[in-house]
Amino acid sequence: MRKYREQAMNPEITKNQNNPPFMKRLTTLVLLIISTASLITGQRKIINLPDLPGYVTLKCDLHLHTAFSDGNVWPTIRVGEAFRDGLDAIAITDHIEYTPHK
């Protein structure tokens, strides 16, 4: 406990803890968590398409890429986006060899 009191009273230690790079990293982390949470918990859109007699109409995206191919995000984010957009099914169509886009 004494160690923590000494650190709190030492202006050099306090100054180093409040440095701009630390705050910048902390702010970036908080914004990343908030944006990811809003993607996952976003409101699901309702897409009403008529069913043909004897069939069920599914809303699908059959060509998606993730960060493992030409895309920019992880598969879990793609699933969250599809859910939020009201899709019933998706197909992730990553390429066999890893070739990130330029």
A tleap script that builds the chain and sets N, CA, C and O, in Angstrom:
source leaprc.protein.ff14SB
mol = sequence {
  NMET ARG LYS TYR ARG GLU GLN ALA MET ASN
  PRO GLU ILE THR LYS ASN GLN ASN ASN PRO
  PRO PHE MET LYS ARG LEU THR THR LEU VAL
  LEU LEU ILE ILE SER THR ALA SER LEU ILE
  THR GLY GLN ARG LYS ILE ILE ASN LEU PRO
  ASP LEU PRO GLY TYR VAL THR LEU LYS CYS
  ASP LEU HIE LEU HIE THR ALA PHE SER ASP
  GLY ASN VAL TRP PRO THR ILE ARG VAL GLY
  GLU ALA PHE ARG ASP GLY LEU ASP ALA ILE
  ALA ILE THR ASP HIE ILE GLU TYR THR PRO
  HIE CLYS
}
set mol.1.N position { 0.821 -1.186 0.000 }
set mol.1.CA position { 0.000 0.000 0.000 }
set mol.1.C position { 0.868 1.255 0.000 }
set mol.1.O position { 0.541 2.257 -0.635 }
set mol.2.N position { 1.966 1.176 0.716 }
set mol.2.CA position { 2.859 2.315 0.804 }
set mol.2.C position { 3.447 2.656 -0.565 }
set mol.2.O position { 3.622 3.827 -0.904 }
set mol.3.N position { 3.746 1.622 -1.340 }
set mol.3.CA position { 4.304 1.809 -2.679 }
set mol.3.C position { 3.342 2.625 -3.544 }
set mol.3.O position { 3.770 3.524 -4.268 }
set mol.4.N position { 2.058 2.319 -3.472 }
set mol.4.CA position { 1.072 3.022 -4.286 }
set mol.4.C position { 0.923 4.482 -3.857 }
set mol.4.O position { 0.740 5.361 -4.699 }
set mol.5.N position { 1.003 4.742 -2.544 }
set mol.5.CA position { 0.934 6.119 -2.073 }
set mol.5.C position { 2.137 6.916 -2.569 }
set mol.5.O position { 1.999 8.071 -2.972 }
set mol.6.N position { 3.315 6.295 -2.537 }
set mol.6.CA position { 4.515 6.976 -3.020 }
set mol.6.C position { 4.405 7.276 -4.508 }
set mol.6.O position { 4.805 8.345 -4.968 }
set mol.7.N position { 3.854 6.315 -5.261 }
set mol.7.CA position { 3.691 6.537 -6.699 }
set mol.7.C position { 2.693 7.671 -6.959 }
set mol.7.O position { 2.903 8.485 -7.859 }
set mol.8.N position { 1.636 7.727 -6.196 }
set mol.8.CA position { 0.622 8.761 -6.382 }
set mol.8.C position { 1.178 10.141 -6.042 }
set mol.8.O position { 0.774 11.140 -6.637 }
set mol.9.N position { 2.098 10.194 -5.093 }
set mol.9.CA position { 2.660 11.472 -4.677 }
set mol.9.C position { 3.816 11.908 -5.568 }
set mol.9.O position { 4.192 13.080 -5.551 }
set mol.10.N position { 4.379 11.002 -6.335 }
set mol.10.CA position { 5.530 11.319 -7.185 }
set mol.10.C position { 5.031 11.940 -8.492 }
set mol.10.O position { 4.353 11.254 -9.257 }
set mol.11.N position { 5.339 13.206 -8.779 }
set mol.11.CA position { 4.836 13.856 -9.990 }
set mol.11.C position { 5.391 13.237 -11.276 }
set mol.11.O position { 4.720 13.272 -12.307 }
set mol.12.N position { 6.604 12.673 -11.237 }
set mol.12.CA position { 7.181 12.066 -12.436 }
set mol.12.C position { 6.384 10.839 -12.867 }
set mol.12.O position { 6.129 10.662 -14.059 }
set mol.13.N position { 5.991 9.999 -11.932 }
set mol.13.CA position { 5.215 8.802 -12.250 }
set mol.13.C position { 3.836 9.202 -12.749 }
set mol.13.O position { 3.347 8.639 -13.729 }
set mol.14.N position { 3.210 10.151 -12.098 }
set mol.14.CA position { 1.880 10.606 -12.506 }
set mol.14.C position { 1.940 11.222 -13.895 }
set mol.14.O position { 1.039 11.003 -14.705 }
set mol.15.N position { 2.974 11.979 -14.182 }
set mol.15.CA position { 3.113 12.616 -15.487 }
set mol.15.C position { 3.255 11.551 -16.579 }
set mol.15.O position { 2.667 11.697 -17.650 }
set mol.16.N position { 4.015 10.496 -16.333 }
set mol.16.CA position { 4.217 9.457 -17.333 }
set mol.16.C position { 2.941 8.656 -17.582 }
set mol.16.O position { 2.745 8.150 -18.687 }
set mol.17.N position { 2.078 8.530 -16.592 }
set mol.17.CA position { 0.845 7.775 -16.771 }
set mol.17.C position { -0.175 8.563 -17.585 }
set mol.17.O position { -1.076 7.967 -18.175 }
set mol.18.N position { -0.057 9.869 -17.630 }
set mol.18.CA position { -1.010 10.697 -18.361 }
set mol.18.C position { -0.443 11.181 -19.687 }
set mol.18.O position { -0.814 12.257 -20.158 }
set mol.19.N position { 0.442 10.413 -20.295 }
set mol.19.CA position { 1.055 10.852 -21.543 }
set mol.19.C position { 0.090 10.685 -22.717 }
set mol.19.O position { -0.769 9.805 -22.673 }
set mol.20.N position { 0.206 11.494 -23.749 }
set mol.20.CA position { -0.701 11.454 -24.891 }
set mol.20.C position { -0.741 10.105 -25.630 }
set mol.20.O position { -1.836 9.685 -26.005 }
set mol.21.N position { 0.379 9.397 -25.865 }
set mol.21.CA position { 0.269 8.113 -26.558 }
set mol.21.C position { -0.613 7.105 -25.810 }
set mol.21.O position { -1.354 6.347 -26.437 }
set mol.22.N position { -0.537 7.094 -24.486 }
set mol.22.CA position { -1.376 6.189 -23.703 }
set mol.22.C position { -2.845 6.539 -23.893 }
set mol.22.O position { -3.675 5.658 -24.118 }
set mol.23.N position { -3.162 7.818 -23.802 }
set mol.23.CA position { -4.553 8.254 -23.967 }
set mol.23.C position { -5.048 7.977 -25.378 }
set mol.23.O position { -6.212 7.624 -25.569 }
set mol.24.N position { -4.180 8.132 -26.363 }
set mol.24.CA position { -4.561 7.867 -27.751 }
set mol.24.C position { -4.884 6.389 -27.936 }
set mol.24.O position { -5.869 6.040 -28.586 }
set mol.25.N position { -4.051 5.524 -27.362 }
set mol.25.CA position { -4.299 4.078 -27.463 }
set mol.25.C position { -5.570 3.692 -26.716 }
set mol.25.O position { -6.349 2.868 -27.196 }
set mol.26.N position { -5.779 4.279 -25.559 }
set mol.26.CA position { -6.976 3.982 -24.780 }
set mol.26.C position { -8.232 4.437 -25.523 }
set mol.26.O position { -9.221 3.706 -25.577 }
set mol.27.N position { -8.196 5.631 -26.092 }
set mol.27.CA position { -9.332 6.141 -26.851 }
set mol.27.C position { -9.616 5.268 -28.060 }
set mol.27.O position { -10.775 4.977 -28.352 }
set mol.28.N position { -8.577 4.848 -28.766 }
set mol.28.CA position { -8.750 3.972 -29.919 }
set mol.28.C position { -9.372 2.652 -29.510 }
set mol.28.O position { -10.265 2.151 -30.195 }
set mol.29.N position { -8.920 2.084 -28.412 }
set mol.29.CA position { -9.467 0.822 -27.931 }
set mol.29.C position { -10.946 0.957 -27.563 }
set mol.29.O position { -11.753 0.097 -27.916 }
set mol.30.N position { -11.296 2.015 -26.868 }
set mol.30.CA position { -12.692 2.230 -26.476 }
set mol.30.C position { -13.577 2.404 -27.708 }
set mol.30.O position { -14.668 1.838 -27.765 }
set mol.31.N position { -13.123 3.180 -28.692 }
set mol.31.CA position { -13.909 3.369 -29.914 }
set mol.31.C position { -14.066 2.070 -30.687 }
set mol.31.O position { -15.129 1.813 -31.252 }
set mol.32.N position { -13.029 1.250 -30.719 }
set mol.32.CA position { -13.101 -0.037 -31.393 }
set mol.32.C position { -14.119 -0.953 -30.722 }
set mol.32.O position { -14.893 -1.625 -31.403 }
set mol.33.N position { -14.122 -0.984 -29.414 }
set mol.33.CA position { -15.075 -1.826 -28.676 }
set mol.33.C position { -16.507 -1.339 -28.918 }
set mol.33.O position { -17.409 -2.151 -29.127 }
set mol.34.N position { -16.717 -0.043 -28.891 }
set mol.34.CA position { -18.059 0.503 -29.106 }
set mol.34.C position { -18.543 0.218 -30.519 }
set mol.34.O position { -19.700 -0.158 -30.708 }
set mol.35.N position { -17.672 0.392 -31.525 }
set mol.35.CA position { -18.106 0.152 -32.901 }
set mol.35.C position { -18.386 -1.319 -33.150 }
set mol.35.O position { -19.322 -1.649 -33.877 }
set mol.36.N position { -17.595 -2.211 -32.563 }
set mol.36.CA position { -17.840 -3.643 -32.716 }
set mol.36.C position { -19.140 -4.038 -32.032 }
set mol.36.O position { -19.909 -4.831 -32.575 }
set mol.37.N position { -19.389 -3.502 -30.866 }
set mol.37.CA position { -20.626 -3.811 -30.158 }
set mol.37.C position { -21.842 -3.319 -30.930 }
set mol.37.O position { -22.880 -3.982 -30.939 }
set mol.38.N position { -21.723 -2.167 -31.575 }
set mol.38.CA position { -22.870 -1.661 -32.339 }
set mol.38.C position { -23.121 -2.513 -33.573 }
set mol.38.O position { -24.267 -2.638 -34.003 }
set mol.39.N position { -22.083 -3.103 -34.155 }
set mol.39.CA position { -22.284 -4.007 -35.297 }
set mol.39.C position { -22.988 -5.279 -34.861 }
set mol.39.O position { -23.894 -5.763 -35.540 }
set mol.40.N position { -22.570 -5.816 -33.730 }
set mol.40.CA position { -23.119 -7.086 -33.268 }
set mol.40.C position { -24.541 -6.924 -32.758 }
set mol.40.O position { -25.401 -7.755 -33.048 }
set mol.41.N position { -24.796 -5.866 -32.005 }
set mol.41.CA position { -26.102 -5.697 -31.387 }
set mol.41.C position { -27.005 -4.770 -32.191 }
set mol.41.O position { -28.044 -4.340 -31.688 }
set mol.42.N position { -26.631 -4.451 -33.432 }
set mol.42.CA position { -27.437 -3.549 -34.245 }
set mol.42.C position { -28.827 -4.107 -34.505 }
set mol.42.O position { -29.048 -5.315 -34.415 }
set mol.43.N position { -29.742 -3.239 -34.820 }
set mol.43.CA position { -31.115 -3.621 -35.084 }
set mol.43.C position { -31.191 -4.428 -36.377 }
set mol.43.O position { -30.630 -4.016 -37.393 }
set mol.44.N position { -31.868 -5.558 -36.355 }
set mol.44.CA position { -32.010 -6.412 -37.531 }
set mol.44.C position { -33.080 -5.823 -38.444 }
set mol.44.O position { -34.190 -5.516 -38.010 }
set mol.45.N position { -32.717 -5.670 -39.729 }
set mol.45.CA position { -33.671 -5.180 -40.713 }
set mol.45.C position { -34.637 -6.299 -41.085 }
set mol.45.O position { -34.261 -7.471 -41.121 }
set mol.46.N position { -35.853 -5.936 -41.353 }
set mol.46.CA position { -36.855 -6.893 -41.810 }
set mol.46.C position { -37.031 -6.692 -43.309 }
set mol.46.O position { -37.383 -5.601 -43.757 }
set mol.47.N position { -36.789 -7.737 -44.076 }
set mol.47.CA position { -36.985 -7.694 -45.521 }
set mol.47.C position { -38.164 -8.610 -45.839 }
set mol.47.O position { -38.085 -9.824 -45.651 }
set mol.48.N position { -39.242 -8.029 -46.315 }
set mol.48.CA position { -40.420 -8.823 -46.629 }
set mol.48.C position { -40.478 -9.105 -48.125 }
set mol.48.O position { -40.698 -8.200 -48.930 }
set mol.49.N position { -40.283 -10.349 -48.482 }
set mol.49.CA position { -40.429 -10.800 -49.866 }
set mol.49.C position { -41.534 -11.843 -49.899 }
set mol.49.O position { -41.650 -12.645 -48.973 }
set mol.50.N position { -42.342 -11.846 -50.941 }
set mol.50.CA position { -43.434 -12.821 -50.991 }
set mol.50.C position { -42.912 -14.238 -51.239 }
set mol.50.O position { -41.949 -14.432 -51.982 }
set mol.51.N position { -43.549 -15.214 -50.617 }
set mol.51.CA position { -43.224 -16.621 -50.859 }
set mol.51.C position { -44.066 -17.138 -52.011 }
set mol.51.O position { -45.235 -16.776 -52.144 }
set mol.52.N position { -43.482 -17.970 -52.829 }
set mol.52.CA position { -44.241 -18.668 -53.860 }
set mol.52.C position { -44.996 -19.806 -53.193 }
set mol.52.O position { -44.527 -20.345 -52.191 }
set mol.53.N position { -46.141 -20.181 -53.717 }
set mol.53.CA position { -46.891 -21.280 -53.101 }
set mol.53.C position { -46.050 -22.554 -53.020 }
set mol.53.O position { -45.545 -23.034 -54.035 }
set mol.54.N position { -45.903 -23.095 -51.821 }
set mol.54.CA position { -45.134 -24.317 -51.613 }
set mol.54.C position { -43.638 -24.085 -51.396 }
set mol.54.O position { -42.896 -25.050 -51.213 }
set mol.55.N position { -43.176 -22.833 -51.413 }
set mol.55.CA position { -41.754 -22.518 -51.248 }
set mol.55.C position { -41.577 -21.432 -50.182 }
set mol.55.O position { -42.502 -20.678 -49.881 }
set mol.56.N position { -40.400 -21.376 -49.638 }
set mol.56.CA position { -40.039 -20.314 -48.693 }
set mol.56.C position { -38.935 -19.490 -49.341 }
set mol.56.O position { -37.940 -20.041 -49.812 }
set mol.57.N position { -39.105 -18.191 -49.365 }
set mol.57.CA position { -38.110 -17.304 -49.947 }
set mol.57.C position { -37.058 -16.967 -48.896 }
set mol.57.O position { -37.388 -16.500 -47.806 }
set mol.58.N position { -35.785 -17.206 -49.231 }
set mol.58.CA position { -34.675 -16.865 -48.339 }
set mol.58.C position { -33.919 -15.669 -48.901 }
set mol.58.O position { -33.723 -15.559 -50.111 }
set mol.59.N position { -33.499 -14.782 -48.017 }
set mol.59.CA position { -32.677 -13.652 -48.410 }
set mol.59.C position { -31.221 -14.047 -48.177 }
set mol.59.O position { -30.826 -14.352 -47.052 }
set mol.60.N position { -30.418 -14.040 -49.259 }
set mol.60.CA position { -29.048 -14.567 -49.177 }
set mol.60.C position { -28.061 -13.631 -49.859 }
set mol.60.O position { -28.419 -12.867 -50.755 }
set mol.61.N position { -26.824 -13.707 -49.421 }
set mol.61.CA position { -25.692 -13.113 -50.130 }
set mol.61.C position { -24.734 -14.266 -50.374 }
set mol.61.O position { -24.151 -14.809 -49.435 }
set mol.62.N position { -24.573 -14.638 -51.636 }
set mol.62.CA position { -23.821 -15.848 -51.968 }
set mol.62.C position { -22.402 -15.574 -52.439 }
set mol.62.O position { -21.763 -16.453 -53.017 }
set mol.63.N position { -21.896 -14.361 -52.200 }
set mol.63.CA position { -20.509 -14.080 -52.574 }
set mol.63.C position { -19.933 -13.035 -51.619 }
set mol.63.O position { -20.097 -11.834 -51.832 }
set mol.64.N position { -19.259 -13.499 -50.566 }
set mol.64.CA position { -18.630 -12.621 -49.574 }
set mol.64.C position { -17.172 -13.015 -49.390 }
set mol.64.O position { -16.824 -14.193 -49.469 }
set mol.65.N position { -16.329 -12.030 -49.147 }
set mol.65.CA position { -14.918 -12.289 -48.827 }
set mol.65.C position { -14.627 -11.774 -47.426 }
set mol.65.O position { -15.261 -10.829 -46.958 }
set mol.66.N position { -13.666 -12.399 -46.763 }
set mol.66.CA position { -13.249 -11.971 -45.428 }
set mol.66.C position { -11.790 -11.534 -45.479 }
set mol.66.O position { -11.191 -11.454 -46.552 }
set mol.67.N position { -11.233 -11.258 -44.323 }
set mol.67.CA position { -9.834 -10.822 -44.233 }
set mol.67.C position { -8.864 -11.916 -44.676 }
set mol.67.O position { -7.685 -11.640 -44.897 }
set mol.68.N position { -9.338 -13.134 -44.804 }
set mol.68.CA position { -8.478 -14.227 -45.236 }
set mol.68.C position { -8.359 -14.290 -46.749 }
set mol.68.O position { -7.708 -15.190 -47.280 }
set mol.69.N position { -8.972 -13.360 -47.442 }
set mol.69.CA position { -8.923 -13.330 -48.899 }
set mol.69.C position { -8.902 -11.873 -49.357 }
set mol.69.O position { -7.969 -11.141 -49.027 }
set mol.70.N position { -9.901 -11.446 -50.100 }
set mol.70.CA position { -9.962 -10.081 -50.627 }
set mol.70.C position { -10.734 -9.111 -49.739 }
set mol.70.O position { -10.808 -7.925 -50.059 }
set mol.71.N position { -11.304 -9.574 -48.648 }
set mol.71.CA position { -12.132 -8.718 -47.802 }
set mol.71.C position { -11.326 -7.957 -46.775 }
set mol.71.O position { -10.101 -8.059 -46.715 }
set mol.72.N position { -12.036 -7.193 -45.971 }
set mol.72.CA position { -11.385 -6.354 -44.965 }
set mol.72.C position { -11.690 -6.760 -43.537 }
set mol.72.O position { -11.025 -6.279 -42.619 }
set mol.73.N position { -12.681 -7.636 -43.309 }
set mol.73.CA position { -13.101 -7.951 -41.954 }
set mol.73.C position { -13.097 -9.459 -41.719 }
set mol.73.O position { -13.037 -10.248 -42.662 }
set mol.74.N position { -13.160 -9.845 -40.442 }
set mol.74.CA position { -13.167 -11.253 -40.057 }
set mol.74.C position { -14.526 -11.883 -40.360 }
set mol.74.O position { -15.523 -11.171 -40.480 }
set mol.75.N position { -14.573 -13.207 -40.485 }
set mol.75.CA position { -15.849 -13.885 -40.763 }
set mol.75.C position { -16.927 -13.590 -39.728 }
set mol.75.O position { -18.102 -13.485 -40.082 }
set mol.76.N position { -16.555 -13.455 -38.461 }
set mol.76.CA position { -17.561 -13.179 -37.437 }
set mol.76.C position { -18.241 -11.831 -37.671 }
set mol.76.O position { -19.428 -11.676 -37.386 }
set mol.77.N position { -17.498 -10.867 -38.183 }
set mol.77.CA position { -18.088 -9.562 -38.501 }
set mol.77.C position { -19.035 -9.700 -39.680 }
set mol.77.O position { -20.107 -9.096 -39.686 }
set mol.78.N position { -18.647 -10.498 -40.691 }
set mol.78.CA position { -19.535 -10.731 -41.845 }
set mol.78.C position { -20.853 -11.361 -41.407 }
set mol.78.O position { -21.914 -10.997 -41.914 }
set mol.79.N position { -20.791 -12.295 -40.474 }
set mol.79.CA position { -22.014 -12.937 -39.981 }
set mol.79.C position { -22.888 -11.905 -39.277 }
set mol.79.O position { -24.103 -11.888 -39.472 }
set mol.80.N position { -22.290 -11.054 -38.470 }
set mol.80.CA position { -23.046 -10.004 -37.793 }
set mol.80.C position { -23.669 -9.023 -38.772 }
set mol.80.O position { -24.807 -8.592 -38.586 }
set mol.81.N position { -22.921 -8.667 -39.823 }
set mol.81.CA position { -23.463 -7.776 -40.846 }
set mol.81.C position { -24.650 -8.417 -41.555 }
set mol.81.O position { -25.661 -7.760 -41.804 }
set mol.82.N position { -24.526 -9.699 -41.878 }
set mol.82.CA position { -25.619 -10.397 -42.561 }
set mol.82.C position { -26.861 -10.461 -41.682 }
set mol.82.O position { -27.974 -10.252 -42.165 }
set mol.83.N position { -26.682 -10.744 -40.416 }
set mol.83.CA position { -27.814 -10.782 -39.489 }
set mol.83.C position { -28.485 -9.421 -39.405 }
set mol.83.O position { -29.708 -9.313 -39.488 }
set mol.84.N position { -27.671 -8.382 -39.240 }
set mol.84.CA position { -28.195 -7.019 -39.132 }
set mol.84.C position { -28.925 -6.601 -40.408 }
set mol.84.O position { -29.906 -5.860 -40.346 }
set mol.85.N position { -28.449 -7.074 -41.573 }
set mol.85.CA position { -29.069 -6.723 -42.855 }
set mol.85.C position { -30.285 -7.574 -43.178 }
set mol.85.O position { -30.902 -7.394 -44.228 }
set mol.86.N position { -30.640 -8.499 -42.292 }
set mol.86.CA position { -31.848 -9.290 -42.483 }
set mol.86.C position { -31.687 -10.490 -43.392 }
set mol.86.O position { -32.678 -11.006 -43.909 }
set mol.87.N position { -30.460 -10.946 -43.599 }
set mol.87.CA position { -30.234 -12.097 -44.478 }
set mol.87.C position { -30.480 -13.405 -43.727 }
set mol.87.O position { -30.271 -13.492 -42.517 }
set mol.88.N position { -30.928 -14.421 -44.472 }
set mol.88.CA position { -31.159 -15.741 -43.897 }
set mol.88.C position { -29.948 -16.650 -44.058 }
set mol.88.O position { -29.750 -17.559 -43.251 }
set mol.89.N position { -29.140 -16.422 -45.083 }
set mol.89.CA position { -27.980 -17.279 -45.347 }
set mol.89.C position { -26.910 -16.475 -46.074 }
set mol.89.O position { -27.211 -15.528 -46.800 }
set mol.90.N position { -25.653 -16.869 -45.864 }
set mol.90.CA position { -24.528 -16.268 -46.590 }
set mol.90.C position { -23.595 -17.373 -47.042 }
set mol.90.O position { -23.609 -18.479 -46.503 }
set mol.91.N position { -22.784 -17.057 -48.039 }
set mol.91.CA position { -21.729 -17.960 -48.490 }
set mol.91.C position { -20.427 -17.164 -48.494 }
set mol.91.O position { -20.297 -16.179 -49.221 }
set mol.92.N position { -19.477 -17.590 -47.687 }
set mol.92.CA position { -18.166 -16.944 -47.659 }
set mol.92.C position { -17.317 -17.617 -48.724 }
set mol.92.O position { -17.055 -18.818 -48.655 }
set mol.93.N position { -16.891 -16.844 -49.703 }
set mol.93.CA position { -16.205 -17.385 -50.872 }
set mol.93.C position { -14.757 -16.905 -50.933 }
set mol.93.O position { -14.334 -16.303 -51.920 }
set mol.94.N position { -14.007 -17.178 -49.874 }
set mol.94.CA position { -12.599 -16.788 -49.854 }
set mol.94.C position { -11.810 -17.618 -50.850 }
set mol.94.O position { -12.176 -18.749 -51.169 }
set mol.95.N position { -10.723 -17.040 -51.335 }
set mol.95.CA position { -9.855 -17.746 -52.273 }
set mol.95.C position { -9.027 -18.777 -51.529 }
set mol.95.O position { -8.809 -18.649 -50.324 }
set mol.96.N position { -8.562 -19.804 -52.244 }
set mol.96.CA position { -7.805 -20.888 -51.608 }
set mol.96.C position { -6.472 -20.379 -51.105 }
set mol.96.O position { -6.105 -20.644 -49.961 }
set mol.97.N position { -5.744 -19.659 -51.929 }
set mol.97.CA position { -4.457 -19.128 -51.484 }
set mol.97.C position { -4.640 -17.743 -50.896 }
set mol.97.O position { -5.472 -16.960 -51.353 }
set mol.98.N position { -3.857 -17.456 -49.885 }
set mol.98.CA position { -3.984 -16.158 -49.205 }
set mol.98.C position { -3.306 -15.087 -50.040 }
set mol.98.O position { -2.082 -15.084 -50.173 }
set mol.99.N position { -4.085 -14.187 -50.598 }
set mol.99.CA position { -3.552 -13.071 -51.348 }
set mol.99.C position { -4.301 -11.806 -50.950 }
set mol.99.O position { -5.314 -11.468 -51.562 }
set mol.100.N position { -3.818 -11.110 -49.940 }
set mol.100.CA position { -4.534 -9.912 -49.518 }
set mol.100.C position { -4.539 -8.864 -50.631 }
set mol.100.O position { -3.578 -8.746 -51.392 }
set mol.101.N position { -5.617 -8.118 -50.712 }
set mol.101.CA position { -5.727 -7.087 -51.740 }
set mol.101.C position { -4.736 -5.962 -51.473 }
set mol.101.O position { -4.268 -5.787 -50.348 }
set mol.102.N position { -4.428 -5.219 -52.494 }
set mol.102.CA position { -3.435 -4.139 -52.377 }
set mol.102.C position { -4.088 -2.806 -52.480 }
set mol.102.O position { -3.413 -1.779 -52.404 }
savepdb mol mol.pdb
quit
